[in-house]
Every structure is written in structure tokens, then in C-alpha cells.
Amino acid sequence: MVAAGLPDRVASRADLPSHVTIWEVGPRDGLQNEKSVVDLDVKLEFVDRLADAGLRTIEATSFVHPKWVPQLADAAELLAGMSTRDGVRYPVLVPNERGLDRALEAGVSHIAIFASATETFARKNLNRTLDSQFEMFDPVVGRARAEGLEVRGYLSMCFGDPWEGRVPAAQVVAAGRRLLDMGCSQLSLGDTIGVATPGQVEALIAGFGSPDQLAVHFHDTYGQALANTLAALQCGVSTVDSSAGGLGGCPYAESATGNLATEDLVWMLDGLGLSHGVDLNKLADTSAWMATRLGRPSPSRVVQALRG
């Protein structure tokens, strides 16, 4: 049952996009750091319920080596068992050419790669230098585009790095442009450890000149994810990454708390009068259901308010 006080829809402001694409990362980024392996049947139902709630981009899994992310070792089985729906995209993350091979075998149509904006994180996460990571990604992107796949580029540590501190915007822009020039159709700017503030967000987006190919991916370590999202929307960004129920973090950045909760994002978008296509009640039900499967309450404030 819905609590009283759902936000009134208001006329959209001129500096905001009329429609926001929600890039749901719960099944991949949300679950990848879970210590207990989630049953395949639960994952399949999770993806299906997210689609039923109206989400049209659901990042399903990753073809990273099972040694590094055991939670996603069932990627091929998940993709084979999913009941896909017309009009819904199910991207997968691929780390290298071997991951791309597996994605092509599974018949996916949309992949994502995961790069770093800093030297230290590139070494710790990819075992590559900041420059040499692009040598690894170039053939992945080239082959994927030749096969007709869409390619998204994730760029991590865009605002702060736990080893290097604050990351200069010019450094992030330079790395991001390399991914776009390589052939990525979209670039997701990641606040991997959740330290960004709205002013930083505005400055970084301005550094790219145009927001047309940009998306944002915020973590809520300092409680700034929604504020940062609003700042990005005001700068013209219209694709926002989020995770149902606020699941997820970063296995290589211990200070990172969960992703921006999709329910919290939807609540804000509803209050701004921006369309997104998601049924908040069905989504909150889904996250409450998943919380019981994981054995702990959902960290999403909206889920707690509606289903707590």
C-alpha cells in the first residue's frame, strides 16, 4: 500500500530534460559485491520484475572472470534463462576481448566497458596503467561496433580517488574523450567513492562541452547522490544510473557505499514532473522482495518509507 504524500507533479523547469532515461544497474553493479552468492532463479526473477516495473535499460550481468567477481559467474546461464521483453535493453559489462567473445556467444546487443580516470585505480582494478588500459579496450570496442553492438563506456573515479585524492576535471575529460573517440556511444561518469558535490558535477560536465553523450553514476557515501543528480540534470544530462533498492558499492573501493537508489531517483523525478516510465509501487515491491532474499533491509529511503 502506498503511503500518503506522493509528490505532486509540477511543470518541468526549462533547465531540465523532459524525459530521463534510468539505467538500472541493480542486477550487475548492485549484486556484484554481495558476499553470499544469490541463486540464479532469484536473479532471473529480479530482472523480470524490474522490467515489469517499467525499466527499459537493465544492466543484467558481467562477463568478468569468476575469480574476481564470483557473484556473476553465472552470467551465461542468466542470459540464457532470461525472459526478454520487447523495448527493453539488457546490457552486459565486458572487461576484455575474452569477455566480448562470451558476450557475442550469448547474443547480446549492448555491452559496456569499465575504465579508470586515475592511474592508481587503473593499476588496482585492471592491472594496467592509465594509458595502457585504452590499448586493451580499443579492440573490444572496435570488434563490438563491427558486430553491430552498442558500446557504453564507464569511467570510474571521476571526482575522487581513495589513493590519489581529488581528481582534476581536465584529467577526467581527457580520459573520457578517449573512450568516446574510440567508439563508445555513451560515457557514464562515475563517482565511485561518493565524494562528489554539485559544484564539481557542474564543472566536470562543462568540461566536456556538450552533455549529449554523457550519463552519471553516483554513490551516496556522503549523502550527495540526489543533489549531484539534480545538478547533472540541470546541465543537460538525461541518463542516470541507479540501482533498485540502493544495492551495490565497489569491490575495489572499500569506502564506497551503495549506488543511488532507483526509488529515490524516481521520487525526485516525479516531484520535478519529469517522465521516466517507471511504476514506483512495483519497483518498491521488487526492492522490498529482494531485501528479504538478501536478509537485510533495503537502504533506499523511499523503499523504507513506502514499505518499511
Secondary structure, DSSP 4 states (H G I P E B T S, - for coil): -PPS-PPPP-PPPTTS-SB-EEEE-IIIIITTT-SSPPPHHHHHHHHHHHHHTT-SBB--EE-S-TTT-GGGTTHHHHHHH----TT-B--EE--SHHHHHHHHHTT-SEEEEEEESSHHHIIIIISS-TTHHHHHHHHHHHHHHHTT-EEEEEEE-SSEETTTEEPPHHHHHHHHHHHHHHT-SEEEEEETTS---HHHHHHHHHHTS--TTEEEEEB-TTS-HHHHHHHHHHTT--EEEEBGGG----TT-TT--PBPBHHHHHHHHHHHT-B----HHHHHHHHHHHHHHHTS----HHHHHHH-
